[in-house]
Amino acid sequence: QLFVVPADGGKPVQRTDVAYNVGGLVWSADGERVYFTGNELEDDEYNRDLTTDIYLVGRETGDPRKLTSNPGSESAPAVSADGNRLAFLKTRARGEETDLRVVDLAANGTFRGIPRTLTGDWDMRPGAPTWAANGAAVRFLAGVGGDRHLFEVPVTGDLIRQLTTGARQIGSVSTSEDGLVMAYTVTDAVSPAEVYVNRGDGTLQRRVTAFNDEWLAGVTLQPAERLTWTVADGTEIEGWLIRPVGYEAGRPYPMILKIHGGPHGAYGNTFFRTFHVLSNTGFFVLYTNPRGSTGYGTRLRTAGYREWGGKMQDDITDGVQTLVEQGLADPTRVCIVGASYGGYAALAGGAFTPDLYKCVVAIAPVSDIRPLLVDVKWDNGRK
């Protein structure tokens, strides 16, 4: 439930008494109201639809008021500094794209007019929105291939602009009140996260922390090599390979293939401690983004529908076979490892291609796919 307490201490006052969890709290610009998210059907085990909504409640009086309606889920509300607009994310149904929307607000904090979609023609998934200092644009993080970067779109819904670049992942963005400076974390395949500052327009970045430098100076890390391969139907798949520390060309090494969960998720240019531990103990480490992964647009993500153990598995298998054919991985010592969906793919790899994998590690896997096929209507009614 939602409680309000004076910033300098005092007795908490309960402002909601609803039959669902309250989250996503955001103050109105004048501090008189609180926006929050909740799902009235969260305890309905037969509900397979997306039904999270945005609500509004007064700081001191009044009952919660629902501002959005189903079908679909609304989340991540963000109020502009002048209090005149609200940005939020909208997903109409399972399997559909998530879009960024903006709506004007009335004096009492309710919606004034119909929310406008700002990313309808954009083929990636925006993250939680924040407002530019001048209130004329909305910013968000989004995955693009193996990277995650900061983007900006004006409230008019014109051209979406990428503010950060490079083979890395940006996170935890915070912008000064005047919008002239922003801070964020940066990580890549060989660098744990550090804090950077940049101009508000993203044109002059510098690093301001060195928390990991001393540790990095005492260890040996191999870079992640970006790989691509084309499978039978012409789809290009992206992955990364970390070689064993002390690698010697021509010498056979064991290889561990890591598969991410989801399958709507993605590996990329971020620091994986476990992968470097394995590299330091003499393994090749291959990690891939087969169809069904996010960060590559709707086409690749939806290409995974009904393909668990099918084309998704082929995307993974072809990557391993490519490295074996190149003489990099020892074909007698390849292990497939994954969790959740990745655990299912690990089991499928051991079952369908037992000659390729000599070791299977399935962590919290989907071990019986039949309940998903029979009971859950995924992606607009597809079973």
Residue, then its C-alpha position, 0 to 999 in steps of 0.5 A: q500500500l501507499f503511505v505518505v510521511p513528512a520528509d523530516g519525519g513523523k507518523p506515516v499516513q496510509r493513502t491506499d487500501v486496495a486489493y493489489n500491490v502499489g508501485g511506480l510511485v511518482w509525485s505530481a509537480d506541486g507535491e499535492r498528488v501521487y501517481f502509482t501503478g497497480n494491477e487489479l487482476e494480479d491475483d486472478e490466476y486465470n487472467r493472462d492479459l496485461t492489465t496494469d494501470i496508472y492511478l492517482v491519489g491525493r497526498e492527504t485526502g480522496d480515494p485512488r482514481k484510475l486514469t487508464s483502462n484495459p486492454g493493455s498495461e501502462s507503466a513507468p509514469a513520469v511527470s514533466a517539471d512543469g506538471n503539465r504532461l505525463a509520460f508512460l509506457k504502454t504495451r497493448a498485449r503480450g507479444e506486442e511492442t511497448d511504446l512511449r506515450v505522453v498525455d496532457l494533464a489537467a489542473n487536478g492531475t487527471f488526463r486532459g485529452i487522449p495520450r499520444t504515441l511518440t515511438g509508434d514507428w520506432d522498431m525498438r523497445p523504449g525503457a522507462p521515460t524521464w523528462a528533458a529539463n525544458g519539458a520539450a522532450v522525453r528521454f529513455l534507455a533502449g537496447v540496440g543489438g548488444d548495446r544500451h543507449l540513451f535516446e530522446v524524442p520531442v513531445t511532438g513525436d518527431l525524429i528520435r535521437q540517440l545521445t550516447t554511442g559505442a559498444r557498451q551499455i549505459g544505465s542509471v541516468s541522472t540529469s541536473e535540474d537545468g539539464l546542462v549535465m547528466a551522469y550515468t554508469v557505463t559498462d562493457a565486456v571488460s569493464p565493470a560499471e563506472v560513473y561518467v558525466n556528460r553534457g546534457d546533449g551527450t557531446l562531452q563525456r568523461r569518466v569520474t570514478a575508478f572503483n575497479d581500476e586497482w582490481l583490473a590491474g591485477v587480473t587478466l581479462q580477454p575481450a569479447e569478440r563480436l561474431t555473426w553467422t547466417v542461418a538457413d533461412g537467411t537470418e543473421i544472428e549475433g553473438w560474442l566469444i571470449r577466448p581462454v586466458g593464455y590462448e594459443a592458436g591451434r590448441p584445442y580448448p573446451m567451450i561453454l555456450k551460454i543461453h539467456g532466458g526470456p527468451h525476450g531478453a538479450y546478451g550484449n556489451t556488459f561485464f559478465r563476471t562468470f564468463h571471465v572466471l570461465s575464461n581464466t580457467g581455460f574455456f572458450v565462452l560463447y553467448t548469443n542472441p538467437r531469434g526471440s531476443t530483444g534489441y533487434g526489432t520486431r521481426l527478429r523478436t517475433a521470429g521466435y514464436r512457436e520456435w522453441g526447440g526449432k529455429m531458435q535452437d538452430d540459431i544456437t547450434d549453427g553458432v557452435q558448429t561454426l566455431v567447431e568448424q573453424g577449429l577453435a572449440d574442441p568438438t569433444r568438449v562443448c557444454i551448453v548452459g542456460a537458465s529459464y528459457g535458456g535452461y529449456a534450450a540447454l535440455a533441447g540441445g542435449a536431446f536433439t544434438p547429443d553428439l554436439y554437447k557433452c555436457v548440459v546444465a539447465i538452471a531453473p528450466v522450462s522442463d515441460i513445455r506442454p502447459l505453455l502450449v495448452d494453457v497459456k494464450w501467448d501473443n494475441g491468442r497464439k498458443 
